[in-house]
Amino acid sequence: MTSHKTAQTMKPATAAKKLGVYLQATPAEFQEGVVSRDELNALQTDPPEWLRELRRNGPHPRPVVAAKLGVSIAGLARGGVTEALTTDEIEALKDEAPEWLTQERATQAEVRREAARLKERQEEKQAKQDAPTERPAAKRPAKRPAQRPAGRGNRR
């Protein structure tokens, strides 16, 4: 009996997320169909012109915008950025450097420092656990003499 391998497929939104592009900016045929795992791999290894153009100029989805600005997605929302932005709009924001962006970048830098500190602390803790430790030989309690169980036949 031979098994038939079924091609894995995904929704266009999932494929767009994996490709790092804004779904609404993709071609209609991409938005309306399903994308197989093989098609996704082909798009990643040899992107067509529309995909290269989207990655270069946008509009970019929020995770990409946040990464380009050096802030979190929540920081974008706090700053009032809820829509996809083009590369030019991102550059304009960087040049303008509004106060919210400066504050969110500082917050993000602090979060990264704290995460690095915690990771280092965890690694040190793990290294201590993994290091062979010399323990003194455990002292065993002295053997007590065997006692006879109390019962009728053991009376003296």
Secondary structure as a PSIPRED ss2 file (coil, helix, strand):
# PSIPRED VFORMAT (PSIPRED V4.0)

   1 M C   1.000  0.000  0.000
   2 T C   1.000  0.000  0.000
   3 S C   1.000  0.000  0.000
   4 H C   1.000  0.000  0.000
   5 K C   1.000  0.000  0.000
   6 T C   1.000  0.000  0.000
   7 A C   1.000  0.000  0.000
   8 Q C   1.000  0.000  0.000
   9 T E   0.000  0.000  1.000
  10 M E   0.000  0.000  1.000
  11 K C   1.000  0.000  0.000
  12 P H   0.000  1.000  0.000
  13 A H   0.000  1.000  0.000
  14 T H   0.000  1.000  0.000
  15 A H   0.000  1.000  0.000
  16 A H   0.000  1.000  0.000
  17 K H   0.000  1.000  0.000
  18 K H   0.000  1.000  0.000
  19 L H   0.000  1.000  0.000
  20 G C   1.000  0.000  0.000
  21 V C   1.000  0.000  0.000
  22 Y C   1.000  0.000  0.000
  23 L H   0.000  1.000  0.000
  24 Q H   0.000  1.000  0.000
  25 A H   0.000  1.000  0.000
  26 T C   1.000  0.000  0.000
  27 P C   1.000  0.000  0.000
  28 A H   0.000  1.000  0.000
  29 E H   0.000  1.000  0.000
  30 F H   0.000  1.000  0.000
  31 Q H   0.000  1.000  0.000
  32 E H   0.000  1.000  0.000
  33 G C   1.000  0.000  0.000
  34 V C   1.000  0.000  0.000
  35 V E   0.000  0.000  1.000
  36 S E   0.000  0.000  1.000
  37 R H   0.000  1.000  0.000
  38 D H   0.000  1.000  0.000
  39 E H   0.000  1.000  0.000
  40 L H   0.000  1.000  0.000
  41 N H   0.000  1.000  0.000
  42 A H   0.000  1.000  0.000
  43 L H   0.000  1.000  0.000
  44 Q H   0.000  1.000  0.000
  45 T H   0.000  1.000  0.000
  46 D C   1.000  0.000  0.000
  47 P C   1.000  0.000  0.000
  48 P C   1.000  0.000  0.000
  49 E H   0.000  1.000  0.000
  50 W H   0.000  1.000  0.000
  51 L H   0.000  1.000  0.000
  52 R H   0.000  1.000  0.000
  53 E H   0.000  1.000  0.000
  54 L H   0.000  1.000  0.000
  55 R H   0.000  1.000  0.000
  56 R H   0.000  1.000  0.000
  57 N H   0.000  1.000  0.000
  58 G C   1.000  0.000  0.000
  59 P C   1.000  0.000  0.000
  60 H E   0.000  0.000  1.000
  61 P C   1.000  0.000  0.000
  62 R H   0.000  1.000  0.000
  63 P H   0.000  1.000  0.000
  64 V H   0.000  1.000  0.000
  65 V H   0.000  1.000  0.000
  66 A H   0.000  1.000  0.000
  67 A H   0.000  1.000  0.000
  68 K H   0.000  1.000  0.000
  69 L H   0.000  1.000  0.000
  70 G C   1.000  0.000  0.000
  71 V C   1.000  0.000  0.000
  72 S C   1.000  0.000  0.000
  73 I H   0.000  1.000  0.000
  74 A H   0.000  1.000  0.000
  75 G H   0.000  1.000  0.000
  76 L H   0.000  1.000  0.000
  77 A H   0.000  1.000  0.000
  78 R H   0.000  1.000  0.000
  79 G C   1.000  0.000  0.000
  80 G C   1.000  0.000  0.000
  81 V C   1.000  0.000  0.000
  82 T C   1.000  0.000  0.000
  83 E C   1.000  0.000  0.000
  84 A C   1.000  0.000  0.000
  85 L E   0.000  0.000  1.000
  86 T C   1.000  0.000  0.000
  87 T H   0.000  1.000  0.000
  88 D H   0.000  1.000  0.000
  89 E H   0.000  1.000  0.000
  90 I H   0.000  1.000  0.000
  91 E H   0.000  1.000  0.000
  92 A H   0.000  1.000  0.000
  93 L H   0.000  1.000  0.000
  94 K H   0.000  1.000  0.000
  95 D H   0.000  1.000  0.000
  96 E H   0.000  1.000  0.000
  97 A C   1.000  0.000  0.000
  98 P C   1.000  0.000  0.000
  99 E H   0.000  1.000  0.000
 100 W H   0.000  1.000  0.000
 101 L H   0.000  1.000  0.000
 102 T H   0.000  1.000  0.000
 103 Q H   0.000  1.000  0.000
 104 E H   0.000  1.000  0.000
 105 R H   0.000  1.000  0.000
 106 A H   0.000  1.000  0.000
 107 T H   0.000  1.000  0.000
 108 Q H   0.000  1.000  0.000
 109 A H   0.000  1.000  0.000
 110 E H   0.000  1.000  0.000
 111 V H   0.000  1.000  0.000
 112 R H   0.000  1.000  0.000
 113 R H   0.000  1.000  0.000
 114 E H   0.000  1.000  0.000
 115 A H   0.000  1.000  0.000
 116 A H   0.000  1.000  0.000
 117 R H   0.000  1.000  0.000
 118 L H   0.000  1.000  0.000
 119 K H   0.000  1.000  0.000
 120 E H   0.000  1.000  0.000
 121 R H   0.000  1.000  0.000
 122 Q H   0.000  1.000  0.000
 123 E H   0.000  1.000  0.000
 124 E H   0.000  1.000  0.000
 125 K H   0.000  1.000  0.000
 126 Q H   0.000  1.000  0.000
 127 A H   0.000  1.000  0.000
 128 K H   0.000  1.000  0.000
 129 Q H   0.000  1.000  0.000
 130 D H   0.000  1.000  0.000
 131 A C   1.000  0.000  0.000
 132 P C   1.000  0.000  0.000
 133 T C   1.000  0.000  0.000
 134 E C   1.000  0.000  0.000
 135 R C   1.000  0.000  0.000
 136 P C   1.000  0.000  0.000
 137 A C   1.000  0.000  0.000
 138 A C   1.000  0.000  0.000
 139 K C   1.000  0.000  0.000
 140 R C   1.000  0.000  0.000
 141 P C   1.000  0.000  0.000
 142 A C   1.000  0.000  0.000
 143 K C   1.000  0.000  0.000
 144 R C   1.000  0.000  0.000
 145 P C   1.000  0.000  0.000
 146 A C   1.000  0.000  0.000
 147 Q C   1.000  0.000  0.000
 148 R C   1.000  0.000  0.000
 149 P C   1.000  0.000  0.000
 150 A C   1.000  0.000  0.000
 151 G C   1.000  0.000  0.000
 152 R H   0.000  1.000  0.000
 153 G H   0.000  1.000  0.000
 154 N H   0.000  1.000  0.000
 155 R C   1.000  0.000  0.000
 156 R C   1.000  0.000  0.000
